[in-house]
Amino acid sequence: MKYKNSPQISNVRQYLAKIHGVDVLSIYGLSDSGGLDLLAETGTDLSKWDNENKFIGWLNLCPDNKISAGKVLSSKVKKLKSNAASKAFKYAANSVQRSDNWLGDYFRRMKTKGGNKYAIVATANKIARIYYKMVTQKVPFIPVEITVYLQQRQQKQIAYLERKLERLKANAAA
C-alpha cells in the first residue's frame, strides 16, 4: 500500500541491500523510510566513527553519566536535538514494543525498569549497535529465537539469584 510520503523507489529493501552489501531492513522494527533516513544521514562508510560506542554517542542514544566519588548521580540522556538517524532508530525501537521477538521482550523489560522513554532509548541503542555491526562488518542479521532468548535470560537470572543467596548466607554466618 502506497502512502503519501512513501519512497518513490519500488523495492527499497533490494536497493539498500545493494548499497550496503547486507539487508539492513531485516533488523526488527526498521522500516523502508527509516532505512533510507539512515542511509541519507550516515552514508555507507561508518568509519567516521572509530567504534560503535562513538556512533551511539553521536546518535545521542546513550546515558550521560554524572559520576562523583565513584557514585552515579544521574544517568539521563543529554537533551540534544535528535538527528534523522537517531529518530529512525527510536521509531524502530518503538515499533518493536508489541512484537513477539527477543527485541520486543527486551523493550518490555526495559519499560518495566525505567518507563517508556527509557525503553525507547535502550532499544534504539541496541538496534543502532546491530546496524553498525552489519554495515561495517557486512554480516547479516541473525535473530535469536524467542524461546532460546528466554531460556538464556532465565539461566542468567537463576545464576544471579544463586550468587545473591551465597552472599546472604555468607553475611548471616559472619
Secondary structure in CASP SS format (residue, H / E / C, confidence):
PFRMAT SS
TARGET T0000
AUTHOR 0000-0000-0000
METHOD secondary structure of the structure
MODEL  1
M C 1.00
K C 1.00
Y C 1.00
K C 1.00
N C 1.00
S C 1.00
P C 1.00
Q C 1.00
I C 1.00
S C 1.00
N C 1.00
V H 1.00
R H 1.00
Q H 1.00
Y H 1.00
L H 1.00
A H 1.00
K H 1.00
I H 1.00
H H 1.00
G C 1.00
V C 1.00
D C 1.00
V H 1.00
L H 1.00
S H 1.00
I C 1.00
Y C 1.00
G C 1.00
L C 1.00
S C 1.00
D H 1.00
S H 1.00
G H 1.00
G H 1.00
L H 1.00
D H 1.00
L H 1.00
L H 1.00
A H 1.00
E H 1.00
T H 1.00
G C 1.00
T C 1.00
D C 1.00
L H 1.00
S H 1.00
K H 1.00
W C 1.00
D C 1.00
N C 1.00
E H 1.00
N H 1.00
K H 1.00
F H 1.00
I H 1.00
G H 1.00
W H 1.00
L H 1.00
N C 1.00
L C 1.00
C C 1.00
P E 1.00
D C 1.00
N C 1.00
K E 1.00
I E 1.00
S E 1.00
A C 1.00
G C 1.00
K E 1.00
V E 1.00
L E 1.00
S E 1.00
S C 1.00
K C 1.00
V E 1.00
K C 1.00
K C 1.00
L C 1.00
K C 1.00
S C 1.00
N C 1.00
A H 1.00
A H 1.00
S H 1.00
K H 1.00
A H 1.00
F H 1.00
K H 1.00
Y H 1.00
A H 1.00
A H 1.00
N H 1.00
S H 1.00
V C 1.00
Q C 1.00
R C 1.00
S C 1.00
D C 1.00
N C 1.00
W H 1.00
L H 1.00
G H 1.00
D H 1.00
Y H 1.00
F H 1.00
R H 1.00
R H 1.00
M H 1.00
K H 1.00
T H 1.00
K H 1.00
G H 1.00
G C 1.00
N H 1.00
K H 1.00
Y H 1.00
A H 1.00
I H 1.00
V H 1.00
A H 1.00
T H 1.00
A H 1.00
N H 1.00
K H 1.00
I H 1.00
A H 1.00
R H 1.00
I H 1.00
Y H 1.00
Y H 1.00
K H 1.00
M H 1.00
V H 1.00
T H 1.00
Q H 1.00
K C 1.00
V C 1.00
P C 1.00
F C 1.00
I C 1.00
P C 1.00
V C 1.00
E C 1.00
I H 1.00
T H 1.00
V H 1.00
Y H 1.00
L H 1.00
Q H 1.00
Q H 1.00
R H 1.00
Q H 1.00
Q H 1.00
K H 1.00
Q H 1.00
I H 1.00
A H 1.00
Y H 1.00
L H 1.00
E H 1.00
R H 1.00
K H 1.00
L H 1.00
E H 1.00
R H 1.00
L H 1.00
K H 1.00
A H 1.00
N H 1.00
A H 1.00
A H 1.00
A C 1.00
END
